[in-house]
Amino acid sequence: MHSDKIKIVFDARMINHSGIGTYIKCVIKALLNDYDLTLIIDEQRIIDQTWINKVKIVQCTAPIYSLREQIKLPLEIPPCEIFLSPHYNIPLLPVKAKKRIVIIHDVNHLVFYNQLSLNQKLYAKLFLKRATTISDSVITVSNFSKKEIQKYIGNISKNINVLYYGIDDSILRGTHQPDEFSRIRSKYNLPDNYILYVGSVKPHKNFNVLLKAFNLLLKDFPDQKLVVVGLSKVQVKQSGFLKSAGLKNKELLASLIFTDYVPDSELLLIYKQAEFLVFPSYYEGFGLPPLEAMINYCPVIASNSASIPEVCGNAALYFDPHNELELYQKMKIFLLDLNLRNYFIRKGAENLARFKMERFKSEFNKIIEDTLTDNDESAITINK
């Protein structure tokens, strides 16, 4: 790396998290060749990345959201022009950077404030407010999230930049041989035909409405299977979704296939073989699974809530996330109409043009340039 490049330090400790981890990889790819890039990370977690030898690594194993993080992280950040935080868990203490940029993906901790513990409430309120106050630039991932930040955090003096994900579809789509499909089917016990869900049991993911709708669907299609990526059978049982939905465990569980965690390279194959993806969330700052599905020629049924229509455009069949009967009807339509599914596959391919990596890189570079040229006397001076 050349000393004349702008020095950026990026907190990449959440690189293996779902959603935000993908965005972190996206940012690294965008900044890799044009900047002197240092990553704050547990080095063991990125040992398989192709770009590992092109960046500097500062190891920090302090747990996310911890007091130790607040003590250790400011000490670990080397002198730089920009310190970049991918989440609102920013260092509250001064850092050795001329400018700070923070990425706030959503404010769901404020939206669903009553669902938090007292400590979580205090943390969310303090850090979301401070993240927008002490950072020189704020980035978010959708216009929906921008409005939510303004609504729940209040007056923010600086501009909020909306920067959609940048997708390198050649990597996400990958190239696979037929025997790899067979291996994945065997590994995860996948049937020939299945509906796909990719997500968690967090309340806003709305998995319980999908379960209710799928239970209705089984009356028409008793052999239909629902593959659940990212969850185990134990997690679903413990979540209480089946009981709260009035569903009988044995009847429904026999039609559900749980994969638990799936590596990205294998998840792509699971998308490719699915009849369609259901994305039932009623709150998302962005929502990546629908785009991952579109990349892999998997049609999408999606909630018409939050940022999801903004991201999916006209490339998804929408439903009201609070109406399991409507979701059941949409799933039934999709199963019976192959031409309709193919139509949405084509629309998905068109929609992806809005999320090119080249656009992401160009817009991110502009944000960095504007941040550095904004003369803010309160900015912390870099230690030479």
QUIWO-V479528 format. One record per pair of residues at least 12 apart in sequence whose ideal C-beta (glycine too) atoms are under 8 Angstrom apart, sorted by the first residue. I is the first residue (numbers start at 1). GAP is how many residues later the second one is. D is the distance in whole Angstrom. If there is no record, write none. Layout:
BEGIN
i->I gap->GAP d->D
i->I gap->GAP d->D
END
This chain:
BEGIN
i->1 gap->35 d->5
i->1 gap->36 d->8
i->1 gap->53 d->8
i->1 gap->55 d->7
i->2 gap->34 d->7
i->3 gap->33 d->7
i->5 gap->29 d->7
i->5 gap->30 d->5
i->5 gap->31 d->4
i->6 gap->29 d->5
i->6 gap->30 d->7
i->6 gap->75 d->5
i->6 gap->76 d->7
i->6 gap->362 d->7
i->6 gap->366 d->7
i->7 gap->28 d->7
i->7 gap->29 d->5
i->7 gap->31 d->7
i->7 gap->71 d->8
i->7 gap->72 d->7
i->7 gap->73 d->4
i->7 gap->74 d->5
i->7 gap->75 d->8
i->8 gap->23 d->6
i->8 gap->27 d->5
i->8 gap->28 d->7
i->8 gap->29 d->5
i->8 gap->30 d->7
i->8 gap->72 d->6
i->8 gap->73 d->7
i->8 gap->74 d->5
i->8 gap->75 d->8
i->8 gap->76 d->6
i->8 gap->360 d->7
i->9 gap->29 d->5
i->9 gap->30 d->8
i->9 gap->31 d->7
i->9 gap->49 d->8
i->9 gap->68 d->5
i->9 gap->69 d->6
i->9 gap->71 d->4
i->9 gap->73 d->7
i->9 gap->74 d->5
i->9 gap->75 d->7
i->9 gap->88 d->7
i->10 gap->14 d->8
i->10 gap->17 d->7
i->10 gap->18 d->7
i->10 gap->21 d->7
i->10 gap->27 d->7
i->10 gap->28 d->7
i->10 gap->29 d->5
i->10 gap->30 d->7
i->10 gap->74 d->5
i->10 gap->76 d->7
i->11 gap->29 d->5
i->11 gap->62 d->7
i->11 gap->72 d->8
i->11 gap->73 d->7
i->11 gap->74 d->5
i->11 gap->75 d->6
i->11 gap->76 d->8
i->12 gap->12 d->5
i->12 gap->16 d->7
i->12 gap->27 d->4
i->12 gap->28 d->6
i->12 gap->29 d->5
i->12 gap->34 d->8
i->12 gap->74 d->7
i->13 gap->27 d->6
i->13 gap->28 d->6
i->13 gap->29 d->7
i->13 gap->47 d->7
i->13 gap->51 d->7
i->14 gap->50 d->7
i->14 gap->72 d->6
i->14 gap->73 d->6
i->15 gap->26 d->6
i->15 gap->30 d->6
i->15 gap->31 d->6
i->16 gap->29 d->6
i->18 gap->182 d->8
i->18 gap->212 d->7
i->19 gap->86 d->7
i->19 gap->267 d->8
i->19 gap->269 d->6
i->20 gap->66 d->6
i->20 gap->67 d->6
i->20 gap->85 d->6
i->22 gap->143 d->7
i->22 gap->266 d->6
i->23 gap->63 d->7
i->23 gap->80 d->7
i->23 gap->82 d->7
i->23 gap->118 d->7
i->23 gap->142 d->6
i->24 gap->62 d->5
i->26 gap->139 d->6
i->26 gap->140 d->5
i->26 gap->141 d->8
i->26 gap->142 d->8
i->26 gap->331 d->7
i->26 gap->334 d->6
i->27 gap->57 d->7
i->27 gap->59 d->7
i->27 gap->76 d->8
i->27 gap->337 d->7
i->28 gap->23 d->6
i->28 gap->27 d->7
i->29 gap->22 d->7
i->29 gap->137 d->8
i->29 gap->139 d->7
i->29 gap->328 d->7
i->29 gap->332 d->8
i->30 gap->136 d->6
i->30 gap->327 d->7
i->30 gap->330 d->6
i->30 gap->331 d->4
i->30 gap->334 d->5
i->30 gap->335 d->8
i->31 gap->333 d->7
i->32 gap->19 d->6
i->32 gap->22 d->6
i->32 gap->23 d->7
i->33 gap->21 d->8
i->34 gap->331 d->7
i->35 gap->333 d->8
i->36 gap->20 d->8
i->37 gap->17 d->8
i->37 gap->18 d->5
i->37 gap->19 d->7
i->38 gap->17 d->7
i->38 gap->18 d->4
i->38 gap->19 d->7
i->38 gap->20 d->6
i->38 gap->40 d->6
i->38 gap->42 d->7
i->39 gap->16 d->5
i->39 gap->17 d->7
i->39 gap->18 d->6
i->39 gap->19 d->7
i->40 gap->18 d->5
i->40 gap->20 d->5
i->40 gap->33 d->7
i->40 gap->36 d->6
i->40 gap->37 d->7
i->41 gap->16 d->6
i->41 gap->17 d->8
i->41 gap->18 d->7
i->41 gap->19 d->7
i->42 gap->17 d->6
i->42 gap->18 d->7
i->42 gap->19 d->5
i->43 gap->14 d->5
i->43 gap->16 d->5
i->58 gap->18 d->5
i->58 gap->19 d->8
i->58 gap->20 d->7
i->60 gap->12 d->6
i->60 gap->13 d->6
i->60 gap->16 d->5
i->64 gap->23 d->8
i->64 gap->25 d->6
i->65 gap->24 d->6
i->65 gap->58 d->6
i->69 gap->20 d->7
i->70 gap->21 d->6
i->70 gap->22 d->6
i->70 gap->23 d->7
i->73 gap->18 d->5
i->74 gap->17 d->5
i->74 gap->19 d->4
i->74 gap->20 d->7
i->74 gap->21 d->5
i->77 gap->14 d->7
i->77 gap->18 d->5
i->77 gap->19 d->6
i->77 gap->20 d->7
i->78 gap->18 d->7
i->79 gap->17 d->4
i->79 gap->18 d->8
i->79 gap->303 d->5
i->79 gap->304 d->5
i->79 gap->305 d->7
i->80 gap->16 d->7
i->80 gap->17 d->5
i->80 gap->18 d->8
i->80 gap->302 d->7
i->81 gap->16 d->7
i->81 gap->17 d->5
i->81 gap->18 d->7
i->81 gap->291 d->6
i->81 gap->301 d->7
i->82 gap->15 d->6
i->82 gap->16 d->7
i->82 gap->17 d->5
i->82 gap->18 d->7
i->82 gap->19 d->6
i->82 gap->286 d->6
i->82 gap->289 d->7
i->82 gap->290 d->7
i->83 gap->12 d->5
i->83 gap->14 d->4
i->83 gap->16 d->8
i->83 gap->17 d->5
i->83 gap->18 d->8
i->84 gap->16 d->8
i->84 gap->17 d->5
i->84 gap->18 d->8
i->84 gap->19 d->8
i->85 gap->15 d->7
i->85 gap->16 d->7
i->85 gap->17 d->5
i->85 gap->18 d->7
i->85 gap->46 d->7
i->85 gap->50 d->7
i->86 gap->17 d->5
i->87 gap->15 d->8
i->87 gap->16 d->7
i->87 gap->17 d->8
i->87 gap->18 d->7
i->88 gap->14 d->7
i->88 gap->16 d->5
i->88 gap->39 d->5
i->88 gap->40 d->5
i->88 gap->43 d->4
i->89 gap->38 d->6
i->90 gap->12 d->6
i->90 gap->37 d->7
i->90 gap->40 d->7
i->90 gap->41 d->5
i->90 gap->44 d->7
i->90 gap->45 d->7
i->92 gap->35 d->8
i->92 gap->38 d->6
i->92 gap->42 d->8
i->94 gap->286 d->5
i->95 gap->285 d->7
i->96 gap->284 d->8
i->96 gap->286 d->6
i->96 gap->287 d->5
i->97 gap->283 d->6
i->97 gap->285 d->6
i->98 gap->274 d->7
i->98 gap->281 d->6
i->98 gap->282 d->7
i->98 gap->283 d->7
i->98 gap->284 d->5
i->99 gap->37 d->4
i->99 gap->38 d->7
i->99 gap->272 d->5
i->99 gap->273 d->6
i->99 gap->275 d->8
i->99 gap->277 d->8
i->99 gap->280 d->6
i->100 gap->34 d->7
i->100 gap->35 d->4
i->100 gap->36 d->5
i->100 gap->37 d->8
i->101 gap->34 d->6
i->101 gap->35 d->7
i->101 gap->36 d->5
i->101 gap->37 d->8
i->101 gap->38 d->6
i->101 gap->266 d->7
i->101 gap->267 d->7
i->101 gap->270 d->6
i->102 gap->29 d->5
i->102 gap->30 d->7
i->102 gap->33 d->4
i->102 gap->35 d->8
i->102 gap->36 d->6
i->102 gap->37 d->7
i->103 gap->35 d->8
i->103 gap->36 d->5
i->103 gap->37 d->7
i->103 gap->38 d->8
i->104 gap->24 d->7
i->104 gap->27 d->6
i->104 gap->28 d->7
i->104 gap->34 d->6
i->104 gap->35 d->7
i->104 gap->36 d->5
i->104 gap->41 d->7
i->104 gap->45 d->6
i->105 gap->35 d->7
i->105 gap->36 d->5
i->105 gap->40 d->7
i->105 gap->180 d->4
i->105 gap->181 d->7
i->106 gap->34 d->8
i->106 gap->35 d->8
i->106 gap->39 d->5
i->106 gap->42 d->7
i->106 gap->177 d->7
i->106 gap->178 d->7
i->106 gap->179 d->3
i->106 gap->180 d->8
i->107 gap->21 d->6
i->107 gap->38 d->7
i->107 gap->41 d->5
i->107 gap->42 d->6
i->107 gap->45 d->5
i->107 gap->46 d->7
i->108 gap->96 d->6
i->108 gap->175 d->6
i->108 gap->177 d->7
i->109 gap->15 d->4
i->109 gap->19 d->7
i->110 gap->14 d->6
i->110 gap->15 d->7
i->110 gap->18 d->6
i->110 gap->42 d->4
i->110 gap->43 d->8
i->111 gap->37 d->7
i->111 gap->41 d->7
i->111 gap->172 d->6
i->112 gap->91 d->7
i->112 gap->92 d->7
i->112 gap->171 d->8
i->115 gap->88 d->7
i->128 gap->24 d->8
i->128 gap->25 d->6
i->129 gap->24 d->6
i->129 gap->25 d->8
i->132 gap->17 d->7
i->132 gap->21 d->6
i->132 gap->24 d->5
i->132 gap->26 d->8
i->135 gap->23 d->8
i->136 gap->22 d->7
i->136 gap->235 d->5
i->136 gap->238 d->7
i->136 gap->240 d->6
i->136 gap->243 d->6
i->137 gap->21 d->6
i->137 gap->22 d->7
i->137 gap->24 d->7
i->137 gap->230 d->6
i->137 gap->233 d->7
i->137 gap->234 d->4
i->137 gap->237 d->8
i->138 gap->18 d->7
i->138 gap->20 d->6
i->138 gap->21 d->7
i->138 gap->22 d->5
i->138 gap->23 d->7
i->139 gap->21 d->8
i->139 gap->22 d->5
i->139 gap->23 d->8
i->139 gap->24 d->5
i->139 gap->228 d->6
i->140 gap->20 d->6
i->140 gap->21 d->7
i->140 gap->22 d->6
i->140 gap->23 d->7
i->140 gap->145 d->7
i->141 gap->21 d->7
i->141 gap->22 d->7
i->141 gap->23 d->6
i->141 gap->24 d->7
i->141 gap->144 d->5
i->141 gap->145 d->4
i->141 gap->166 d->8
i->142 gap->20 d->6
i->142 gap->22 d->7
i->142 gap->143 d->6
i->142 gap->144 d->5
i->142 gap->165 d->4
i->142 gap->168 d->5
i->142 gap->169 d->7
i->143 gap->19 d->6
i->143 gap->164 d->8
i->143 gap->167 d->6
i->144 gap->141 d->7
i->144 gap->162 d->6
i->144 gap->163 d->4
i->144 gap->166 d->6
i->145 gap->17 d->8
i->145 gap->140 d->4
i->145 gap->141 d->7
i->145 gap->162 d->6
i->146 gap->14 d->5
i->146 gap->16 d->5
i->148 gap->137 d->8
i->161 gap->202 d->8
i->161 gap->206 d->5
i->163 gap->197 d->7
i->163 gap->200 d->6
i->163 gap->201 d->6
i->163 gap->204 d->7
i->164 gap->122 d->8
i->164 gap->147 d->8
i->164 gap->190 d->7
i->164 gap->191 d->6
i->164 gap->195 d->8
i->164 gap->196 d->7
i->165 gap->121 d->6
i->165 gap->123 d->7
i->165 gap->126 d->7
i->165 gap->190 d->6
i->165 gap->195 d->7
i->166 gap->189 d->6
i->166 gap->190 d->7
i->166 gap->191 d->4
i->166 gap->192 d->8
i->166 gap->193 d->7
i->166 gap->194 d->2
i->166 gap->195 d->7
i->167 gap->124 d->6
i->167 gap->128 d->7
i->167 gap->185 d->7
i->167 gap->188 d->5
i->167 gap->189 d->7
i->167 gap->190 d->6
i->168 gap->189 d->5
i->169 gap->126 d->5
i->169 gap->183 d->6
i->172 gap->92 d->8
i->172 gap->96 d->6
i->172 gap->120 d->6
i->172 gap->123 d->5
i->172 gap->124 d->8
i->173 gap->95 d->7
i->173 gap->122 d->5
i->173 gap->123 d->6
i->174 gap->91 d->7
i->174 gap->94 d->5
i->176 gap->92 d->8
i->176 gap->93 d->6
i->176 gap->96 d->8
i->180 gap->89 d->6
i->181 gap->88 d->6
i->181 gap->91 d->8
i->181 gap->92 d->7
i->184 gap->82 d->6
i->184 gap->85 d->5
i->184 gap->86 d->7
i->184 gap->89 d->8
i->185 gap->88 d->7
i->187 gap->79 d->8
i->188 gap->39 d->8
i->188 gap->69 d->7
i->188 gap->71 d->5
i->188 gap->74 d->7
i->188 gap->78 d->8
i->188 gap->82 d->7
i->189 gap->68 d->6
i->190 gap->37 d->6
i->190 gap->67 d->7
i->190 gap->80 d->7
i->190 gap->83 d->7
i->191 gap->34 d->5
i->191 gap->66 d->7
i->193 gap->31 d->8
i->193 gap->32 d->7
i->193 gap->82 d->6
i->194 gap->30 d->8
i->194 gap->31 d->4
i->194 gap->32 d->7
i->194 gap->33 d->5
i->194 gap->63 d->7
i->194 gap->79 d->8
i->194 gap->80 d->6
i->194 gap->81 d->7
i->195 gap->19 d->7
i->195 gap->29 d->7
i->195 gap->30 d->7
i->195 gap->31 d->5
i->195 gap->32 d->7
i->195 gap->79 d->7
i->195 gap->80 d->6
i->195 gap->81 d->6
i->195 gap->82 d->8
i->195 gap->83 d->6
i->195 gap->136 d->7
i->196 gap->30 d->8
i->196 gap->31 d->5
i->196 gap->33 d->7
i->196 gap->74 d->7
i->196 gap->75 d->7
i->196 gap->78 d->4
i->196 gap->79 d->8
i->196 gap->80 d->7
i->196 gap->81 d->5
i->196 gap->82 d->7
i->196 gap->97 d->8
i->196 gap->102 d->7
i->197 gap->13 d->6
i->197 gap->29 d->6
i->197 gap->30 d->7
i->197 gap->31 d->5
i->197 gap->32 d->7
i->197 gap->80 d->7
i->197 gap->81 d->6
i->197 gap->83 d->8
i->198 gap->31 d->4
i->198 gap->32 d->6
i->198 gap->69 d->7
i->198 gap->79 d->7
i->198 gap->81 d->8
i->198 gap->91 d->4
i->198 gap->94 d->8
i->199 gap->30 d->8
i->199 gap->31 d->6
i->199 gap->32 d->8
i->199 gap->80 d->8
i->199 gap->82 d->7
i->199 gap->90 d->7
i->200 gap->30 d->6
i->200 gap->31 d->7
i->201 gap->30 d->6
i->201 gap->34 d->6
i->201 gap->35 d->7
i->201 gap->38 d->4
i->201 gap->40 d->7
i->204 gap->77 d->6
i->204 gap->78 d->6
i->204 gap->79 d->4
i->204 gap->80 d->8
i->205 gap->75 d->7
i->205 gap->76 d->5
i->206 gap->74 d->4
i->206 gap->75 d->5
i->206 gap->76 d->5
i->206 gap->97 d->7
i->206 gap->115 d->5
i->207 gap->24 d->8
i->207 gap->29 d->8
i->207 gap->32 d->8
i->207 gap->34 d->6
i->207 gap->73 d->7
i->208 gap->33 d->4
i->208 gap->36 d->7
i->208 gap->37 d->5
i->209 gap->71 d->5
i->209 gap->112 d->6
i->209 gap->113 d->7
i->209 gap->114 d->8
i->209 gap->115 d->5
i->209 gap->118 d->7
i->210 gap->16 d->8
i->210 gap->68 d->6
i->210 gap->70 d->5
i->210 gap->114 d->8
i->210 gap->117 d->7
i->211 gap->30 d->6
i->211 gap->31 d->7
i->211 gap->34 d->6
i->211 gap->36 d->6
i->211 gap->41 d->7
i->212 gap->33 d->5
i->212 gap->35 d->7
i->212 gap->112 d->4
i->213 gap->111 d->4
i->213 gap->112 d->7
i->213 gap->114 d->4
i->213 gap->115 d->4
i->213 gap->118 d->6
i->214 gap->12 d->5
i->214 gap->38 d->7
i->214 gap->41 d->7
i->214 gap->114 d->8
i->214 gap->117 d->7
i->215 gap->30 d->7
i->215 gap->32 d->5
i->215 gap->36 d->8
i->215 gap->37 d->6
i->216 gap->108 d->7
i->216 gap->109 d->7
i->216 gap->112 d->4
i->217 gap->111 d->6
i->217 gap->114 d->5
i->217 gap->115 d->6
i->217 gap->118 d->8
i->218 gap->33 d->7
i->218 gap->34 d->7
i->218 gap->37 d->6
i->220 gap->112 d->6
i->221 gap->111 d->8
i->221 gap->114 d->6
i->224 gap->31 d->7
i->224 gap->111 d->7
i->225 gap->30 d->6
i->225 gap->31 d->7
i->225 gap->32 d->6
i->226 gap->29 d->6
i->226 gap->30 d->5
i->226 gap->31 d->7
i->227 gap->30 d->5
i->227 gap->32 d->7
i->227 gap->43 d->7
i->227 gap->47 d->7
i->228 gap->28 d->6
i->228 gap->29 d->7
i->228 gap->30 d->5
i->228 gap->31 d->7
i->229 gap->30 d->5
i->229 gap->33 d->5
i->229 gap->38 d->6
i->229 gap->41 d->6
i->230 gap->29 d->7
i->230 gap->30 d->7
i->230 gap->31 d->7
i->230 gap->32 d->7
i->231 gap->27 d->6
i->231 gap->29 d->7
i->232 gap->26 d->5
i->232 gap->28 d->5
i->233 gap->20 d->7
i->233 gap->23 d->7
i->233 gap->25 d->5
i->236 gap->20 d->7
i->236 gap->22 d->7
i->237 gap->12 d->7
i->267 gap->25 d->7
i->268 gap->24 d->8
i->268 gap->27 d->8
i->268 gap->28 d->6
i->271 gap->21 d->6
i->271 gap->22 d->5
i->271 gap->24 d->8
i->271 gap->25 d->4
i->271 gap->27 d->5
i->272 gap->24 d->5
i->272 gap->25 d->7
i->272 gap->26 d->7
i->274 gap->19 d->8
i->274 gap->24 d->5
i->275 gap->24 d->8
i->275 gap->59 d->7
i->275 gap->60 d->7
i->275 gap->66 d->7
i->276 gap->17 d->8
i->276 gap->22 d->6
i->276 gap->23 d->4
i->276 gap->24 d->7
i->276 gap->25 d->6
i->276 gap->55 d->8
i->276 gap->58 d->5
i->276 gap->65 d->6
i->277 gap->12 d->6
i->277 gap->13 d->7
i->277 gap->16 d->4
i->277 gap->21 d->5
i->277 gap->22 d->7
i->277 gap->23 d->5
i->277 gap->24 d->7
i->278 gap->23 d->5
i->278 gap->24 d->8
i->278 gap->49 d->7
i->278 gap->53 d->7
i->279 gap->14 d->8
i->279 gap->21 d->6
i->279 gap->22 d->7
i->279 gap->23 d->4
i->279 gap->24 d->6
i->279 gap->29 d->7
i->279 gap->37 d->8
i->280 gap->22 d->8
i->280 gap->23 d->5
i->280 gap->41 d->6
i->280 gap->47 d->7
i->281 gap->22 d->6
i->281 gap->24 d->7
i->281 gap->25 d->7
i->281 gap->27 d->7
i->281 gap->40 d->7
i->282 gap->21 d->6
i->282 gap->23 d->5
i->282 gap->24 d->7
i->282 gap->39 d->4
i->282 gap->40 d->7
i->283 gap->22 d->7
i->283 gap->23 d->5
i->284 gap->21 d->8
i->284 gap->22 d->5
i->284 gap->23 d->5
i->284 gap->24 d->6
i->285 gap->21 d->8
i->285 gap->22 d->6
i->286 gap->21 d->6
i->286 gap->25 d->6
i->287 gap->15 d->8
i->287 gap->19 d->8
i->287 gap->20 d->6
i->287 gap->21 d->5
i->287 gap->24 d->6
i->287 gap->25 d->8
i->290 gap->12 d->6
i->290 gap->18 d->7
i->290 gap->21 d->7
i->290 gap->22 d->5
i->290 gap->25 d->8
i->290 gap->26 d->6
i->291 gap->20 d->7
i->291 gap->21 d->8
i->291 gap->60 d->8
i->291 gap->61 d->7
i->291 gap->64 d->6
i->293 gap->55 d->7
i->294 gap->21 d->6
i->294 gap->51 d->8
i->294 gap->54 d->3
i->294 gap->55 d->7
i->294 gap->57 d->6
i->294 gap->58 d->6
i->295 gap->53 d->8
i->295 gap->57 d->6
i->297 gap->48 d->5
i->297 gap->51 d->8
i->297 gap->52 d->8
i->298 gap->47 d->8
i->298 gap->50 d->8
i->299 gap->18 d->8
i->299 gap->35 d->7
i->299 gap->42 d->4
i->299 gap->43 d->8
i->299 gap->45 d->4
i->299 gap->46 d->5
i->299 gap->49 d->7
i->300 gap->12 d->6
i->300 gap->15 d->7
i->300 gap->16 d->4
i->300 gap->17 d->7
i->300 gap->44 d->7
i->300 gap->48 d->7
i->301 gap->15 d->7
i->301 gap->16 d->5
i->301 gap->17 d->8
i->301 gap->18 d->7
i->301 gap->26 d->7
i->301 gap->29 d->5
i->301 gap->30 d->6
i->301 gap->33 d->6
i->302 gap->14 d->4
i->302 gap->15 d->7
i->302 gap->16 d->6
i->302 gap->17 d->8
i->303 gap->15 d->7
i->303 gap->16 d->7
i->303 gap->17 d->8
i->303 gap->18 d->4
i->304 gap->14 d->4
i->304 gap->15 d->7
i->304 gap->16 d->6
i->304 gap->17 d->7
i->305 gap->16 d->5
i->312 gap->39 d->7
i->313 gap->34 d->8
i->313 gap->38 d->5
i->313 gap->41 d->7
i->314 gap->33 d->6
i->314 gap->37 d->7
i->315 gap->29 d->6
i->315 gap->32 d->4
i->315 gap->33 d->4
i->315 gap->35 d->7
i->315 gap->36 d->4
i->316 gap->28 d->7
i->316 gap->32 d->8
i->317 gap->13 d->6
i->317 gap->16 d->8
i->317 gap->17 d->7
i->317 gap->23 d->8
i->317 gap->27 d->6
END
